[in-house]
Structure formats: structure tokens, C-alpha cells
């Protein structure tokens, strides 16, 4: 991640209430997609659900990534 961009979004990820609420939301969405993975028999639907879980997990770790990138400078 670009250091300049990381510093721009640093206040967002350092807001305690936002990060905790975001984690609750992301966990719920991940659970929804896990249910789709368990119940679907369509390959395309499985692939979409897998991709969604991957993207949501990346968002879950956004704080660590931003803070690490902002410290590089």
C-alpha cells in the first residue's frame, strides 16, 4: 500500500468505535457467505461466495495493513 494513501486513511482505522462495529458487520457477512458455501450446489455461486469471503477478510485486516504502511515513512 502506498504510504501517502495509508496516512490519509489512518484516522479512519484508528477510530475505536468504527473498527469494532466494522468487525461485527464483516463477521456477520462472512457467516452469511459461509452458509451459502454450505448449502449451494452451483459452482458459480460457490466461487462468488469464496471470493466474497476473501474480500471481506481483507477488509477485516485493513487496520493492520494501513497502520503498517503508514509507519514505513
C-alpha angles and dihedrals in degrees: 000000000000111000093223092053091046091055091051093056096037094097089055096054093041093060103105098206093048095050094048093047091045091053091052091050094045092048091053092050091048089052090051091054091046088057089052089051091051096047106034125095095181114100095211091052090049091052092049091050092048091051091048092052091050092050093047092050090052089054089049089060095042093107094057092045094049094045092048093049093046090055093056093078 
